[in-house]
Amino acid sequence: MAEVKVFFKPEVEHFLNELIYILYKENYFSYLENAIDYKDKIIDFIEENISNFPYKNTPLPLYSLGSKFIFYNSNSRTTWYVFFENEDHQYLITYITNNHTEIAKFLKP
């Protein structure tokens, strides 16, 4: 089987790094290390599942975010939506958001 390669747009990397500090600053996590672990679990899910998790086609109003998306339920309250493009076994993560945003109304896990 071909090796799967996952790349993240710089804006996505920036978002994920900022997420750590937001989660910690807003007291979602008491320790910075826990916020880092949370972010790492999102990345691990993407890297381990992007090639075999059933994806959905992105609704037309959100198509500029990426043509496909998968979702990750990090807990009972939060679902992460991961938008991407792919060619063969290479995946480019183009955008990440969660169900607490306005655009989530266009998405269904």
C-alpha positions, 0 to 999 in steps of 0.5 A, a space after each residue: 500500500 502506498 504511503 499516505 502523506 498529509 500536509 497542512 496549509 500554513 493557516 491551518 498550522 497557525 490555527 492549531 497552534 493558537 487553539 492551544 492558547 485559546 483553550 488554556 486561556 479560556 479555561 477549557 483546560 487547567 494545564 497547558 499540557 492538556 491543551 497541547 494533548 487535545 490539539 495533538 489528538 486532532 492531528 493524530 486523528 487526521 493523520 491516521 484516518 484521512 485516507 480511510 475515513 468516509 469523507 463528505 463532499 463540501 456543500 457549495 457555500 463552503 466549497 472554498 474551504 476545501 472540496 471534501 471534509 471529514 469530522 472528528 468528535 473530540 468529546 460529546 460537545 465538540 465536533 471538528 470538521 477537517 476540510 481537505 483536497 487530495 490527489 492519490 495518497 497525498 492530502 492537503 488540509 485546507 481548513 479546520 473548524 468546529 460545530 461552535 461556529 456559524 459555518 457548522 450549520 451547513 455541515 452534518 457529521 
